Amino acid sequence: MKNFRWVLGLVCVCFLSVFTKAQVTVHKMINVGYVYQNQSFAEVGGKLLFLKTDDVIYRLGASAMMGSANSEFAIMPKVNADVLLNFEKNVDFKHSYYFLAGVEGTNKYVAPKIGLSLFGLLDLTGGYAFSITDSRLNGKELKGLNVNFTLNIPTAFLHDMFK
């Protein structure tokens, strides 16, 4: 558990140090999705999107993963940090997709990931999870292949839709 806190702190410091010299716009988002980590989980949470230009976008998020492990319902907290990259110039429909690199962590595993994001709203990522000190969820080990499918909904869009 101490290693997890250390890694989380290091990731936060790295991401926040990028913003010390620039004016950054922050947007709030709600995310819902599906996570496969040796079990199927539903994910619900929130993210903060930080950007100065739309070539590089940073996101920090926290969510809850809910699912069944060894026939018992379980909920796990999850934090994640992502960098979205697209340096393509002179395109008609500018920045419709981004390459995504990031890391996610729970109290049971840490998983680096890569993938694609469509408009920064629909993410498909994959990676490999490393167990934290042989942690288990209801007796089930959660290391190995990690696949995420996430829909990110900007809160400004929801506010305008229900206005």
Legacy VTK file of the C-alpha trace (Angstrom):
# vtk DataFile Version 3.0
C-alpha trace
ASCII
DATASET POLYDATA
POINTS 163 float
0.000 0.000 0.000
2.916 2.354 0.697
4.249 1.759 -2.820
0.842 2.611 -4.313
0.727 5.930 -2.473
4.282 6.726 -3.538
3.528 5.962 -7.211
0.280 7.964 -7.094
2.065 10.935 -5.538
4.819 10.816 -8.144
2.307 10.703 -11.018
0.390 13.679 -9.594
3.563 15.746 -9.134
4.691 14.997 -12.703
1.351 15.984 -14.226
0.903 19.098 -12.116
4.473 20.322 -12.713
3.684 20.597 -16.423
1.172 23.361 -15.689
3.360 25.684 -13.625
4.314 27.998 -16.514
1.172 28.081 -18.644
-2.402 29.272 -18.503
-4.394 26.073 -18.525
-8.097 25.567 -19.149
-9.767 22.970 -16.922
-12.923 21.090 -17.908
-14.915 18.669 -15.747
-16.170 15.381 -17.164
-18.229 12.427 -15.998
-17.011 9.035 -17.163
-18.784 5.699 -17.476
-17.255 2.580 -18.894
-16.309 -1.059 -18.916
-13.060 -2.470 -17.484
-11.777 -6.000 -17.962
-9.191 -6.968 -15.359
-9.474 -10.767 -15.022
-13.105 -9.922 -14.230
-15.637 -7.570 -15.788
-16.273 -4.286 -14.003
-18.501 -1.278 -14.623
-16.826 2.064 -13.976
-18.403 5.383 -12.911
-16.476 8.499 -11.939
-15.189 11.925 -12.842
-12.219 13.425 -14.649
-10.552 16.793 -14.962
-9.266 17.697 -18.423
-6.355 20.162 -18.559
-5.339 21.840 -21.814
-3.435 24.795 -23.162
-3.600 23.776 -26.826
-5.481 20.865 -28.334
-2.273 19.095 -29.431
-1.562 17.744 -25.939
-4.307 17.127 -23.388
-3.865 15.932 -19.802
-6.553 14.191 -17.753
-6.735 13.172 -14.088
-9.613 11.091 -12.809
-11.072 9.094 -9.979
-13.792 6.498 -10.233
-15.371 3.432 -8.680
-15.164 0.026 -10.326
-18.095 -2.268 -9.525
-18.397 -5.933 -10.388
-18.444 -9.510 -9.231
-15.264 -11.291 -8.131
-15.606 -14.965 -7.186
-19.409 -14.592 -7.125
-19.308 -11.727 -4.612
-20.123 -8.085 -5.411
-17.119 -5.796 -4.995
-16.346 -2.099 -5.350
-12.803 -0.798 -5.913
-11.597 2.811 -6.026
-9.537 3.767 -9.073
-7.394 6.777 -9.990
-5.978 7.438 -13.440
-3.787 9.904 -15.308
-3.737 10.185 -19.118
-1.921 12.168 -21.777
-3.659 12.549 -25.155
-1.463 13.425 -28.148
-2.254 14.545 -31.699
0.225 16.732 -33.595
-1.414 16.338 -37.004
-1.646 19.628 -38.897
-3.634 20.813 -41.952
-6.610 18.482 -41.602
-10.222 19.392 -42.279
-11.694 17.772 -39.218
-8.994 18.802 -36.776
-8.056 16.397 -34.024
-10.787 13.821 -34.315
-8.573 11.192 -32.694
-5.785 11.183 -30.120
-3.155 8.667 -29.119
-3.515 7.997 -25.422
-0.888 6.965 -22.874
-1.517 6.737 -19.179
-1.565 4.837 -15.951
-4.351 3.705 -13.664
-4.188 2.364 -10.164
-6.439 0.800 -7.580
-5.760 -0.549 -4.120
-5.093 -3.943 -5.814
-3.047 -3.154 -8.969
-1.232 -0.540 -11.066
-1.620 -0.663 -14.872
0.178 1.370 -17.530
-1.976 1.659 -20.662
-2.003 2.881 -24.256
-4.834 3.349 -26.716
-6.904 5.679 -28.858
-9.421 8.358 -27.996
-12.073 9.631 -30.395
-12.538 13.406 -29.852
-11.269 12.869 -26.296
-14.747 11.531 -25.494
-14.612 7.816 -26.343
-11.529 5.891 -25.165
-10.332 2.374 -25.976
-7.202 1.409 -24.060
-5.251 -1.670 -23.153
-2.369 -2.489 -20.886
-1.010 -4.894 -18.324
-1.798 -4.722 -14.611
0.801 -5.432 -11.967
-0.456 -6.660 -8.604
0.417 -4.630 -5.522
2.013 -6.973 -2.990
-0.102 -9.984 -4.037
-3.392 -8.166 -3.332
-6.581 -10.045 -4.138
-10.220 -9.056 -4.506
-12.468 -11.658 -2.848
-9.671 -14.172 -3.411
-9.288 -13.298 -7.121
-5.892 -12.073 -8.341
-6.203 -9.020 -10.593
-2.946 -9.010 -12.541
-2.656 -9.460 -16.290
-4.383 -8.044 -19.363
-6.259 -4.782 -18.783
-8.837 -3.460 -21.287
-10.879 -0.256 -20.849
-13.766 1.171 -22.869
-14.803 4.572 -21.516
-17.274 7.306 -22.460
-16.305 10.766 -21.122
-19.224 13.204 -20.927
-18.351 16.909 -20.426
-20.444 18.486 -17.674
-20.835 21.672 -19.762
-22.664 19.568 -22.357
-25.008 18.160 -19.677
-25.624 21.635 -18.280
-26.565 22.991 -21.706
-28.706 19.952 -22.526
-30.895 20.266 -19.401
-31.037 24.063 -19.389
LINES 1 164
163 0 1 2 3 4 5 6 7 8 9 10 11 12 13 14 15 16 17 18 19 20 21 22 23 24 25 26 27 28 29 30 31 32 33 34 35 36 37 38 39 40 41 42 43 44 45 46 47 48 49 50 51 52 53 54 55 56 57 58 59 60 61 62 63 64 65 66 67 68 69 70 71 72 73 74 75 76 77 78 79 80 81 82 83 84 85 86 87 88 89 90 91 92 93 94 95 96 97 98 99 100 101 102 103 104 105 106 107 108 109 110 111 112 113 114 115 116 117 118 119 120 121 122 123 124 125 126 127 128 129 130 131 132 133 134 135 136 137 138 139 140 141 142 143 144 145 146 147 148 149 150 151 152 153 154 155 156 157 158 159 160 161 162
